[in-house]
Structures are given as structure tokens and as C-alpha cells.
Amino acid sequence: MFLMLMNDGFYALLSLFIHLIALILTWWALQSLKIDVFMRRPKSLQSRILLILIALAISYPVARFFLDYMDWSLRLPQIYG
């Protein structure tokens, strides 16, 4: 994906870090919503798993956007050479 300046191991580490940061930020942002109004039992295991799945569903495209944006910005110099 990246230019030859980055090896696969570094890209994997960077991807893990960005995905983890996106997941943490998404989880933090979801905590400010009053989602428990829509749930029968907000403290149940099912409700907590649903919140985790919602956080994953939101954080993945966010992290993918930043990784793609970084990749595209590193490829821009190839236009001129």
C-alpha cells in the first residue's frame, strides 16, 4: 500500500495503532450518548456487546479513512516523477 519507504511490518504496526486509537475515541464518544433509553436492560451483557459492536462498526471506517488518506498523501509525489 505505502511507498517503498515503509515496510510491511511498520505498516501493520501503524494500522494496529490507528485502529486502536479510532476504537478508543469511538467508545469514548459513544459514552456521551444516552443509548440506554433504547435498551430494555442497559446493564445486561447483550447491551454491552451491542455497544462494542457499534463502536467497532463506527471506528473501522474512520481508521480506514485516515490510513487511506495517509497512503494517498504519500503517493502524491509520484505525479511528478
C-alpha positions, 0 to 999 in steps of 0.5 A: 500500500505505502511507498517503498519507504515503509515496510510491511511490518511498520505498516501493520504496526501503524494500522494496529495503532490507528485502529486502536486509537479510532476504537478508543475515541469511538467508545469514548464518544459513544459514552456521551450518548444516552443509548440506554433509553433504547435498551430494555436492560442497559446493564445486561451483557447483550447491551454491552456487546451491542455497544462494542459492536457499534463502536467497532462498526463506527471506528473501522471506517474512520481508521480506514479513512485516515490510513487511506488518506495517509497512503494517498498523501504519500503517493502524491509525489509520484505525479511528478516523477 
